Amino acid sequence: MISRLIFVLILLTGLAPEALSANVKSGHIYVNQSDSLQIEQTISEALQLSRAGDYEGAVKLLNQADSLSRILNYSVGIEKVVSRRIDILIDRGRYDEAVEKAKQAIDEYPESHEISQYYNLLGTSYDYLEEPLLAIQNFEIALEIEQGSGSDADQNFIAGIYQNLAVVYKSLGEKAKALENFLLALETAQKTDQPQLLTVINNNLGLTYSDNDEFEKAIYYYEQSLELAEQINSKIDLYRGNLNLANTLSSMERYEEALARYEEADRLWSELRPNSPPVIIIHNRGKTLAQMGRYSEAEPLLLESLELSQQMGIQEGVYYNRYILGKMYIELGRAEEAVYNAEQALNLSLGSGNPTLISDSQNLLHQAYAQANRYEDAYQVLFDNKVHSDSISSLEKERELADLESRLEVTRQSDINRLLQEKQVQQETQLRNQFIIIVLAILFIALILITLFLMRKNSREKEKILSQLQTQKEELELLNEAKDKLFAIIAHDLRSPLTSMQGILYLIKDDLLSQEEVKALIPEIEGSLQQNMDVMEDLLAWAKEQLSGVKMEIEPVEVSPLVNDIVSSQAFLAEKKGITVNYDLSTELKILADKNALRLVVRNLVSNAIKYTKRGDKIDISSSQNNGNVQIEIKDTGIGIPESATDKIFKSKSWTREGTNNEKGTGFGLSLSKEFVERMNGRIWFESEVDKGSSFYIELPKHE
Ligand code: ADP
């Protein structure tokens, strides 16, 4: 009874919003609003007719709406007609056909606005075919589709689906789920403020709680339902609410209140159906009065209801009245009447095949026979009851088993869903964790890289500083070495000639030398002085070069006067050793050089030539030109240089010999000369043969 009521309501509410929104351009034909409204109205009228039981009339109107929709290519109309046709099939109890049509519609119009309705109708058909699992499955699809349609979602329709789900769960004995869905239906319907819908949902909630023996809650929802019914002045809902409330009050033994409600229901019924007597209400009042022990008032009512039921052919009504009458007569000790009514009840129950009714009436008849002292009959009926109970219990067992199985299936499915959800959540968490780990790892690696980079940079800077320090250290060491050399040279090379001169000066001072002897010593002193001055000059140049780095000032230098100058300053030494110095240099020959450096180099070479030649030897100084360069050659016929010393003589201090007249050597004149020449972009080299002589060459750029 519940599901029927709900189903009617879903269709009613599902139609209204779409009926106003049909203005669809489709194909080449424009469907104007009046056409679409006409179609919607025809469909709506068809619905009214089918509600009133005029299925043929309804089908005719639907055919019209369908034809018109097809002519106008108005797909919304076509798809709605399909829904209404399935609806009528369900109304007429042709559930298998309804299932086929609904499936066909789902295949044919998968994109339709009606798609959720098709699933809902499919679910409803399955519910009637007692396929609760398939019903639930399809209701859930309908729910998902409708909820997924966002702001277009029809909340009333959603509420209806929740109700349908609740009803199926109720039939499965899943009380908690049934209630949950009823409450969801209520919550959803409350959003839309549809008192008609809310009235029905509240009534259904009342029935559900009442079935669960939670009477207080049942009363609360019935009262809500009644209040809403009052607001919209729906007599049928007021009647239903009062009747259901009265039944609940009666179950709670609040008989007086129950009677008042029955009276109200009675009044409403007479308004609603003036020509149809209230068989049920009369029976319920009689039953309540009987329960109160008010048998004299109960009896006429039960008899009246019995008669009306018989007249109207309501077998169920006849049964219940006979049953309650039988029960009452046992209480009153009217055994014969009790037996008669119980027998009638049993016959009817056997006819209905309802095992509970059969069992109840057998028990009643057994009591009646016993009261009438018909023990044999009592025994027989008790025996029948036993056989029947056994068959019932096996039937019940089967049913319980089936129930259990379907419940298990529902639980299993919800378990699977739950597990899947849990797994999904787990996977999501896992993915999130992995993501976090990856991000952290990347950050960590980045941190390490940055640290490494900084460390490397740091160490590079350190290395740089270290190498700078090393260079500075080496420079300092070199400077120190140079300083040591300088002091050594000064101590050795300058000191001894100066000491000998000092000795001579003392001799002169103390008049220990004669005029002639002094005169004879002067060339000695002069030579010694010249040597010292040469050494001094070398030392100063070298020290300057070593300690501060000499800056070359390259300029055009006239070669001839420079050589002339040097030879003049050395002439005395050559003369003293009996060596001839010839030089032949073209005047006006200019080279690019630093004047002082060039002077030092040439003087060194001339001085060496004198130093390493013997009496009677000669020195030739000449110049030549070659590829924009000028070569100066200082050639002697002296002792020469052994081959083994070739690689050493240009290296500072690595090889030195005393001169032919025991002149001291410093061993760095040539190395200094080489360095200076190269810094003036020139080169220096020599050719020599032992005991034959040597030729030293310097080559420098010519100034044009
Ligand atoms: P020093 O002459 O003070 O020893 P040098 O660097 O000027 O230092 O010369 C290095 C050495 O090369 C000399 O000791 C000498 O043995 C050799 N040398 C240089 N010039 C000549 C030369 N014209 N003839 C022979 N030997 C020479």
Residues whose N, C-alpha, C, O or C-beta is under 5 A from the ligand:
A	BS01	ADP	N608 A609 Y612 G638 I639 G640 I641 I649 W655 T656 R657 K664 G665 T666 G667 F668 G669 L670 S671 S694
